[in-house]
Amino acid sequence: MTPAGCELCEQPGGLLLWRDDFCRVVRVASEEFPAFCRVVLMRHVREMTDLATPERERLMRVVFACEQALRELVGPDKVNLASLGNQTPHLHWHVIARFADDSRFPDPVWATPRRPGARRVAPDEHALGAALARLLA
């Protein structure tokens, strides 16, 4: 069931990079964190344990492919994986390339900035989509 007003049911949640019938990967519009992706389940589900085990494994395969693609393309110091959903209770994972010179490192991207961060260019959307397609083939 799709509840009215669910942001991730009604909108892609970012720039579409890859999708299949089960989930999609989008790049989040963030000037400060340009290598910030989301893996979003295509249907409305609130929690990982609402999925059958094969579906959990399928979703995590996409999360891990997204992490690998970001590592290959932007060479981050660390990749953060997070599934919160407190404000948007639609199952999704954040996959965020982090760098030691970003404004919040080593804290989460949602923390108060510690310093001005280095400016980074977003990874090429076509290269990122192609890397995801290759890793998920």
Backbone as a chain_set.jsonl record, in Angstrom:
{"seq": "MTPAGCELCEQPGGLLLWRDDFCRVVRVASEEFPAFCRVVLMRHVREMTDLATPERERLMRVVFACEQALRELVGPDKVNLASLGNQTPHLHWHVIARFADDSRFPDPVWATPRRPGARRVAPDEHALGAALARLLA", "coords": {"N": [[0.838, -1.185, 0.0], [0.556, 2.188, -0.834], [1.138, 4.976, 0.963], [-0.481, 8.155, 1.149], [1.331, 11.072, 0.412], [3.911, 10.084, 0.777], [7.142, 10.794, 0.218], [9.135, 9.322, -1.196], [7.63, 7.495, -2.588], [6.26, 9.082, -4.311], [8.115, 10.659, -5.674], [11.314, 10.508, -7.401], [13.518, 10.946, -5.691], [15.985, 11.91, -6.226], [18.565, 12.271, -8.761], [18.137, 9.947, -11.236], [20.112, 7.09, -11.54], [20.312, 4.347, -11.94], [18.082, 1.571, -12.299], [15.783, -1.09, -11.548], [13.058, -3.408, -11.536], [12.716, -3.635, -8.846], [14.228, -1.866, -7.194], [15.789, 1.432, -7.059], [18.621, 3.502, -7.867], [19.7, 6.617, -6.94], [21.275, 9.833, -7.339], [21.753, 12.124, -4.836], [20.895, 15.523, -4.64], [23.325, 17.431, -3.6], [25.405, 19.923, -2.8], [27.51, 20.03, -1.04], [28.075, 17.335, -0.501], [28.662, 15.716, -3.026], [28.873, 13.101, -3.928], [26.751, 11.449, -3.016], [24.516, 9.019, -2.681], [21.328, 7.345, -2.985], [19.703, 4.31, -2.344], [16.716, 3.112, -3.233], [13.808, 1.404, -2.395], [11.354, 0.189, -4.649], [8.685, -0.236, -4.001], [6.404, 0.645, -1.342], [7.685, 0.114, 1.703], [8.449, -0.174, 5.115], [10.497, -1.206, 6.845], [13.544, -3.194, 6.945], [13.089, -5.792, 7.849], [10.555, -6.253, 6.978], [10.81, -7.273, 4.525], [11.188, -10.272, 2.602], [13.76, -12.738, 3.092], [15.292, -13.275, 0.638], [14.746, -10.882, -0.735], [15.856, -8.963, 0.961], [18.533, -9.614, 0.667], [18.853, -9.089, -2.035], [18.404, -6.301, -2.12], [20.559, -5.417, -0.536], [22.658, -6.214, -2.133], [22.53, -4.318, -4.154], [23.044, -2.0, -2.666], [25.707, -2.543, -1.894], [26.914, -2.645, -4.415], [26.604, -0.007, -5.178], [28.233, 1.248, -3.291], [30.726, 0.151, -4.1], [30.932, 1.182, -6.719], [31.125, 3.952, -6.185], [33.539, 3.943, -4.766], [35.298, 3.142, -6.797], [35.036, 5.253, -8.658], [35.369, 7.769, -7.342], [37.179, 7.484, -5.265], [36.991, 7.664, -2.291], [37.824, 8.487, 1.181], [36.365, 7.099, 2.992], [33.3, 5.231, 3.018], [30.038, 5.869, 3.862], [27.284, 4.025, 5.028], [23.863, 4.09, 5.527], [20.679, 3.538, 6.956], [17.972, 5.107, 7.756], [15.303, 6.554, 7.845], [13.589, 7.921, 9.562], [12.329, 10.38, 9.1], [11.317, 9.968, 6.581], [9.559, 7.339, 6.193], [10.081, 5.133, 4.313], [11.56, 2.446, 2.896], [14.93, 2.874, 2.365], [18.385, 3.297, 1.52], [21.225, 5.188, 2.396], [24.138, 5.972, 0.673], [27.179, 7.169, 0.971], [29.932, 8.849, -0.176], [32.788, 9.737, 1.565], [35.192, 12.15, 2.673], [38.264, 13.003, 4.226], [38.655, 15.722, 4.326], [36.157, 16.872, 4.257], [33.451, 18.948, 5.477], [32.332, 17.893, 7.798], [33.554, 15.574, 8.554], [35.072, 13.557, 11.034], [32.427, 13.046, 11.597], [28.871, 12.231, 11.135], [27.176, 13.076, 8.025], [25.01, 14.608, 8.654], [25.615, 15.977, 10.907], [26.702, 18.884, 12.819], [28.694, 21.208, 11.05], [32.267, 21.044, 11.25], [34.246, 22.576, 10.171], [35.085, 24.624, 7.274], [34.44, 22.88, 4.283], [36.236, 21.035, 1.752], [35.654, 21.667, -1.683], [34.048, 19.534, -3.948], [33.671, 17.816, -7.048], [30.78, 16.446, -8.524], [30.442, 12.955, -9.206], [30.546, 11.746, -12.567], [27.414, 11.261, -13.935], [26.712, 9.412, -15.933], [28.911, 7.684, -16.018], [28.774, 6.686, -13.421], [26.256, 5.424, -13.463], [26.813, 3.5, -15.447], [28.817, 2.023, -14.164], [27.337, 0.959, -12.059], [25.49, -0.609, -13.511], [27.249, -2.485, -14.651], [28.316, -3.723, -12.335], [26.029, -4.859, -11.316], [25.163, -6.614, -13.207]], "CA": [[0.0, 0.0, 0.0], [1.294, 3.433, -0.923], [0.46, 6.019, 1.732], [-0.472, 9.497, 0.558], [2.347, 11.961, 0.958], [5.239, 9.477, 0.911], [8.045, 11.465, -0.722], [9.851, 8.371, -2.053], [6.656, 6.849, -3.473], [5.768, 10.072, -5.265], [9.218, 11.286, -6.391], [12.474, 9.619, -7.471], [14.416, 11.133, -4.564], [17.279, 12.355, -6.74], [18.838, 12.02, -10.175], [18.144, 8.505, -11.465], [21.352, 6.529, -12.086], [20.085, 2.94, -12.299], [16.869, 1.025, -11.678], [15.134, -2.284, -12.072], [11.673, -3.449, -11.042], [12.744, -3.793, -7.391], [14.754, -0.681, -6.531], [16.478, 2.4, -7.904], [19.736, 4.237, -7.272], [19.67, 8.02, -7.336], [22.254, 10.714, -6.71], [21.091, 13.179, -4.089], [21.39, 16.866, -4.942], [24.023, 17.981, -2.445], [26.627, 20.615, -3.182], [28.576, 19.692, -0.087], [28.374, 15.907, -0.596], [28.208, 15.409, -4.379], [28.873, 11.652, -4.171], [25.76, 10.983, -2.043], [23.494, 8.264, -3.41], [20.292, 6.624, -2.239], [19.119, 3.107, -2.93], [15.317, 3.25, -2.803], [12.905, 0.321, -2.777], [10.312, 0.71, -5.544], [7.367, -0.265, -3.347], [6.436, 1.217, 0.001], [7.979, -0.792, 2.813], [9.051, 0.646, 6.171], [11.659, -1.782, 7.532], [14.225, -4.312, 6.282], [12.485, -7.065, 8.25], [9.304, -6.427, 6.246], [11.166, -7.963, 3.29], [11.619, -11.674, 2.686], [15.225, -12.84, 3.082], [15.889, -13.041, -0.69], [14.613, -9.468, -1.071], [16.872, -8.246, 1.75], [19.824, -9.874, 0.023], [18.84, -8.38, -3.323], [18.574, -4.882, -1.84], [21.921, -5.172, -0.069], [23.548, -6.359, -3.296], [22.528, -3.023, -4.826], [23.756, -1.083, -1.769], [27.141, -2.826, -1.986], [27.352, -2.24, -5.755], [26.683, 1.451, -5.143], [29.465, 1.544, -2.551], [31.871, -0.195, -4.948], [30.994, 2.138, -7.825], [31.659, 5.208, -5.653], [34.961, 3.73, -4.468], [36.027, 3.113, -8.064], [34.978, 6.506, -9.402], [35.784, 8.983, -6.622], [38.25, 7.181, -4.328], [36.795, 8.324, -0.993], [38.533, 7.981, 2.353], [35.419, 6.208, 3.674], [31.938, 5.267, 2.496], [29.035, 5.675, 4.912], [26.014, 3.378, 4.695], [22.898, 4.376, 6.584], [19.263, 3.373, 6.69], [17.326, 5.766, 8.885], [13.872, 6.552, 7.577], [12.783, 8.539, 10.608], [11.497, 11.423, 8.512], [10.675, 9.377, 5.407], [9.503, 5.911, 6.519], [10.046, 4.331, 3.089], [12.857, 1.793, 2.948], [15.99, 3.38, 1.498], [19.732, 3.326, 2.09], [22.12, 6.258, 1.985], [25.497, 5.518, 0.384], [27.791, 8.501, 0.898], [31.396, 8.912, -0.221], [33.286, 10.73, 2.527], [36.593, 12.541, 2.552], [38.78, 13.56, 5.477], [38.601, 17.181, 4.285], [34.807, 17.433, 4.174], [33.16, 19.844, 6.602], [31.819, 17.212, 8.989], [34.346, 14.369, 8.832], [34.599, 12.184, 10.893], [31.04, 12.935, 12.043], [27.906, 11.981, 10.056], [26.897, 14.226, 7.162], [23.925, 15.377, 9.246], [26.141, 16.66, 12.094], [27.107, 20.28, 12.668], [30.019, 21.294, 10.427], [33.436, 21.316, 12.09], [35.14, 23.476, 9.441], [34.704, 24.688, 5.862], [34.85, 21.66, 3.595], [36.763, 21.135, 0.394], [34.64, 21.518, -2.733], [34.274, 18.379, -4.815], [32.809, 17.718, -8.223], [29.952, 15.236, -8.522], [30.869, 11.961, -10.195], [29.778, 11.764, -13.808], [26.219, 10.418, -13.762], [26.727, 8.306, -16.901], [29.934, 6.742, -15.557], [28.254, 6.044, -12.216], [25.211, 4.509, -13.919], [27.454, 2.382, -16.155], [29.481, 1.183, -13.151], [26.272, 0.202, -11.367], [24.983, -1.621, -14.443], [28.276, -3.524, -14.76], [28.414, -4.446, -11.06], [24.767, -5.564, -11.045], [24.824, -7.499, -14.338]], "C": [[0.883, 1.249, 0.0], [0.553, 4.505, -0.139], [0.561, 7.372, 1.033], [0.614, 10.32, 1.223], [3.715, 11.338, 1.158], [6.131, 10.041, -0.195], [8.709, 10.484, -1.686], [8.923, 7.486, -2.879], [6.282, 7.783, -4.619], [6.856, 10.699, -6.125], [10.406, 10.334, -6.437], [13.415, 9.747, -6.276], [15.803, 11.583, -4.97], [17.386, 12.058, -8.216], [18.98, 10.518, -10.4], [19.438, 8.072, -12.15], [21.147, 5.124, -12.622], [18.78, 2.516, -11.652], [16.537, -0.314, -12.294], [13.73, -2.293, -11.493], [11.587, -3.471, -9.52], [13.2, -2.531, -6.658], [15.419, 0.247, -7.541], [17.639, 3.009, -7.114], [19.682, 5.641, -7.835], [20.837, 8.752, -6.685], [21.486, 11.867, -6.09], [21.714, 14.52, -4.46], [21.997, 17.456, -3.673], [25.317, 18.615, -2.924], [27.786, 20.184, -2.301], [29.0, 18.231, -0.167], [27.906, 15.406, -1.967], [28.218, 13.918, -4.73], [27.996, 10.982, -3.108], [24.652, 10.318, -2.848], [22.479, 7.681, -2.444], [19.898, 5.399, -3.04], [17.708, 3.039, -2.354], [14.511, 2.062, -3.301], [11.765, 0.901, -3.602], [8.924, 0.677, -4.905], [7.512, 0.254, -1.921], [6.559, 0.116, 1.054], [8.716, 0.051, 3.849], [10.375, 0.103, 6.696], [12.249, -2.943, 6.746], [13.556, -5.641, 6.62], [11.08, -7.255, 7.685], [9.538, -7.152, 4.925], [11.464, -9.432, 3.574], [13.145, -11.706, 2.566], [15.832, -12.65, 1.689], [15.798, -11.573, -1.133], [15.627, -8.626, -0.297], [18.233, -8.395, 1.079], [19.927, -9.132, -1.308], [19.068, -6.885, -3.108], [20.005, -4.581, -1.401], [22.936, -5.353, -1.194], [23.646, -5.027, -4.046], [23.261, -1.981, -3.971], [25.263, -1.286, -1.907], [27.696, -2.459, -3.357], [27.507, -0.721, -5.816], [27.953, 1.885, -4.408], [30.69, 1.301, -3.436], [32.029, 0.798, -6.098], [31.56, 3.473, -7.346], [33.139, 5.073, -5.328], [35.795, 3.766, -5.744], [36.125, 4.492, -8.707], [35.515, 7.723, -8.657], [36.845, 8.732, -5.561], [38.112, 7.844, -2.97], [37.686, 7.733, 0.094], [37.689, 6.956, 3.098], [34.095, 6.287, 2.939], [31.002, 4.984, 3.666], [27.8, 5.02, 4.327], [25.066, 3.636, 5.847], [21.489, 4.112, 6.086], [18.53, 3.919, 7.901], [15.809, 5.731, 8.722], [13.014, 7.158, 8.656], [11.853, 9.604, 10.055], [10.744, 10.93, 7.293], [10.642, 7.867, 5.608], [9.216, 5.027, 5.302], [11.45, 3.746, 2.989], [13.815, 2.333, 1.893], [17.308, 3.379, 2.269], [20.478, 4.523, 1.536], [23.501, 5.641, 1.783], [26.272, 6.794, 0.061], [29.309, 8.384, 0.904], [31.85, 10.045, 0.687], [34.779, 10.948, 2.352], [37.022, 13.213, 3.846], [38.716, 15.084, 5.501], [37.187, 17.728, 4.089], [34.475, 18.141, 5.488], [32.76, 19.139, 7.894], [32.636, 15.989, 9.395], [35.095, 14.528, 10.149], [33.154, 11.975, 11.348], [30.12, 12.609, 10.866], [27.647, 13.247, 9.234], [25.806, 15.119, 7.746], [24.372, 16.152, 10.485], [26.427, 18.128, 11.783], [28.491, 20.324, 12.024], [31.105, 21.633, 11.446], [34.296, 22.423, 11.499], [34.572, 23.671, 8.036], [35.237, 23.435, 5.156], [35.409, 21.943, 2.217], [35.617, 20.95, -0.601], [35.015, 20.353, -3.63], [33.268, 18.41, -5.952], [32.027, 16.408, -8.136], [30.513, 14.235, -9.524], [29.971, 12.038, -11.424], [28.615, 10.775, -13.701], [26.204, 9.226, -14.715], [27.747, 7.243, -16.486], [29.444, 5.99, -14.324], [27.159, 5.039, -12.574], [25.796, 3.293, -14.614], [28.162, 1.458, -15.177], [28.453, 0.348, -12.4], [25.74, -0.921, -12.259], [25.963, -2.789, -14.566], [28.325, -4.374, -13.489], [27.162, -5.275, -10.766], [24.336, -6.499, -12.168], [24.894, -8.968, -13.925]], "O": [[1.847, 1.336, 0.761], [-0.544, 4.906, -0.528], [1.572, 7.685, 0.405], [0.795, 10.272, 2.439], [4.613, 12.008, 1.668], [5.905, 9.799, -1.381], [8.834, 10.782, -2.874], [9.387, 6.792, -3.784], [6.024, 7.345, -5.74], [6.561, 11.22, -7.201], [10.503, 9.438, -5.598], [14.046, 8.766, -5.884], [16.707, 11.63, -4.135], [16.416, 11.643, -8.85], [19.857, 9.886, -9.811], [19.814, 8.605, -13.194], [21.733, 4.747, -13.637], [18.405, 3.023, -10.595], [16.952, -0.63, -13.409], [13.263, -1.265, -11.004], [10.498, -3.338, -8.962], [12.633, -2.166, -5.628], [15.589, -0.097, -8.711], [17.641, 3.029, -5.883], [19.626, 5.836, -9.049], [21.327, 8.355, -5.628], [20.665, 12.507, -6.748], [22.935, 14.628, -4.577], [21.281, 17.919, -2.785], [26.218, 17.923, -3.398], [28.907, 19.998, -2.775], [30.165, 17.916, 0.073], [26.872, 14.745, -2.063], [27.628, 13.52, -5.734], [28.435, 10.076, -2.399], [23.939, 10.977, -3.604], [22.737, 7.542, -1.249], [19.776, 5.453, -4.264], [17.526, 2.924, -1.142], [14.528, 1.748, -4.491], [11.262, 1.982, -3.294], [8.074, 1.498, -5.249], [8.612, 0.292, -1.37], [5.651, -0.691, 1.252], [9.527, 0.904, 3.487], [11.29, 0.881, 6.967], [11.549, -3.6, 5.974], [13.466, -6.523, 5.765], [10.474, -8.306, 7.888], [8.589, -7.595, 4.278], [11.934, -9.783, 4.656], [13.744, -10.794, 1.997], [16.813, -11.917, 1.564], [16.685, -11.083, -1.831], [16.193, -7.68, -0.844], [18.984, -7.43, 0.942], [20.988, -8.609, -1.651], [19.844, -6.267, -3.838], [20.597, -3.598, -1.847], [23.976, -4.695, -1.192], [24.721, -4.654, -4.517], [24.018, -1.17, -4.503], [26.014, -0.318, -2.023], [28.836, -2.007, -3.454], [28.44, -0.213, -6.438], [28.66, 2.786, -4.859], [31.583, 2.144, -3.512], [33.146, 1.208, -6.412], [32.391, 4.068, -8.031], [33.915, 5.994, -5.587], [36.875, 4.355, -5.766], [37.172, 4.859, -9.239], [36.068, 8.626, -9.285], [37.371, 9.693, -4.999], [39.037, 8.53, -2.533], [38.227, 6.637, -0.048], [38.219, 6.058, 3.752], [33.796, 7.299, 2.305], [31.155, 3.986, 4.371], [27.325, 5.41, 3.261], [25.417, 3.429, 7.009], [21.148, 4.42, 4.944], [18.474, 3.273, 8.947], [15.122, 4.961, 9.394], [11.805, 6.929, 8.669], [10.709, 9.719, 10.495], [9.652, 11.416, 6.998], [11.591, 7.177, 5.235], [8.239, 4.278, 5.273], [12.43, 4.492, 2.999], [13.549, 2.262, 0.693], [17.334, 3.451, 3.498], [20.378, 4.835, 0.35], [23.976, 4.879, 2.625], [26.057, 7.42, -0.977], [29.9, 7.887, 1.862], [31.359, 11.17, 0.59], [35.518, 10.054, 1.94], [36.233, 13.909, 4.485], [38.721, 15.683, 6.577], [37.02, 18.91, 3.789], [35.157, 17.941, 6.493], [32.842, 19.73, 8.97], [32.425, 15.433, 10.472], [35.713, 15.572, 10.359], [32.708, 10.834, 11.47], [30.544, 12.702, 9.714], [27.877, 14.359, 9.71], [25.697, 16.283, 7.359], [23.584, 16.907, 11.055], [26.394, 18.551, 10.628], [29.372, 19.557, 12.41], [30.885, 22.407, 12.378], [34.994, 23.129, 12.227], [33.659, 22.944, 7.644], [36.357, 22.996, 5.416], [35.095, 22.959, 1.596], [34.711, 20.151, -0.363], [36.173, 20.209, -4.024], [32.17, 18.955, -5.83], [32.566, 15.383, -7.718], [31.007, 14.628, -10.58], [28.786, 12.356, -11.325], [28.818, 9.596, -13.411], [25.736, 8.148, -14.35], [27.479, 6.046, -16.59], [29.676, 4.788, -14.197], [27.139, 3.927, -12.045], [25.331, 2.174, -14.399], [28.117, 0.239, -15.338], [28.676, -0.834, -12.139], [25.563, -2.05, -11.803], [25.55, -3.948, -14.583], [28.371, -5.602, -13.562], [27.229, -6.274, -10.05], [23.269, -7.108, -12.096], [24.642, -9.851, -14.744]]}, "num_chains": 1, "name": "protein.A"}
